[in-house]
């Protein structure tokens, strides 16, 4: 399928990139599309990226002491100060 690119800035950019890489415009366009598809399909969702961090936080919380209410905290300090 053939496409006609009517945007002059895109055409100029493609031609410039083709000259820099010493390739044809079609080859440059093919490379750009391939790289973008790989980048998009290789992108992980936020939940996948955060999964190791969330697992670490959960493991740290599992061993953490539970917060004390006011009475329990007072009793703990009284015990420390032997009162």
Secondary structure, DSSP 8 states (H G I E B T S, - for coil): -------HHHHHHHHHHHHHHT--HHHHHHHHHHHHHHHHHH---HHHHHHHHHHHHHHHHHTS-----HHHHHHHHHHHTT-
